[in-house]
Amino acid sequence: MLKYLTIALLIPMNLSAASNEETLQYIIADYQAQCEKAQEDFRDINYKEGDPVIAELELSEDKI
């Protein structure tokens, strides 16, 4: 009887592990998609080597 009870208690742990693995894969895939989307924003930059890089930096007064 105890053997069957132990097996019955371990079954949900195996299902939970699969669920955790699926959740982890979903998070990784979502993060990868966000990274690829962010990289697409920079693919159309018209930049030639040697061109000066112009950037605008703004700081609020409380940060200075």
C-alpha positions in Angstrom: 0.0 0.0 0.0 2.8 2.4 0.9 4.5 1.6 -2.4 1.5 2.7 -4.3 1.0 5.8 -2.3 4.7 6.8 -2.9 4.3 6.2 -6.7 1.0 8.3 -6.6 2.9 11.2 -4.9 5.8 11.1 -7.4 3.6 11.3 -10.5 2.6 14.9 -10.0 6.3 15.8 -9.5 7.1 14.4 -13.0 4.2 16.4 -14.5 5.3 19.5 -12.7 8.9 19.1 -14.1 7.5 18.9 -17.6 5.4 21.9 -17.0 8.5 23.8 -15.6 10.5 22.8 -18.7 7.8 24.0 -21.0 7.5 27.3 -19.1 11.3 27.8 -19.3 11.3 27.1 -23.0 8.5 29.6 -23.5 10.4 32.3 -21.5 13.6 31.6 -23.6 11.7 31.8 -26.9 9.9 35.0 -25.9 13.2 36.6 -24.8 14.9 35.5 -28.1 12.1 37.0 -30.1 12.4 40.3 -28.2 16.2 40.3 -28.8 15.7 39.7 -32.5 13.1 42.5 -32.7 15.5 44.9 -31.0 18.3 44.0 -33.4 16.0 44.6 -36.4 15.8 48.3 -35.3 19.5 48.7 -36.0 19.8 46.8 -39.3 18.7 49.8 -41.4 21.2 52.3 -40.1 23.2 53.9 -42.9 26.7 54.1 -41.4 30.0 54.1 -43.1 33.2 53.3 -41.3 35.0 56.5 -40.4 31.9 58.6 -40.1 31.7 60.6 -36.9 29.2 59.2 -34.4 26.8 61.9 -33.2 24.9 61.2 -30.0 22.7 63.4 -27.8 23.0 62.9 -24.0 20.5 64.4 -21.7 20.8 64.4 -17.9 18.3 65.8 -15.5 19.6 68.3 -13.0 19.2 65.9 -10.1 21.6 63.5 -11.8 24.4 66.0 -12.2 
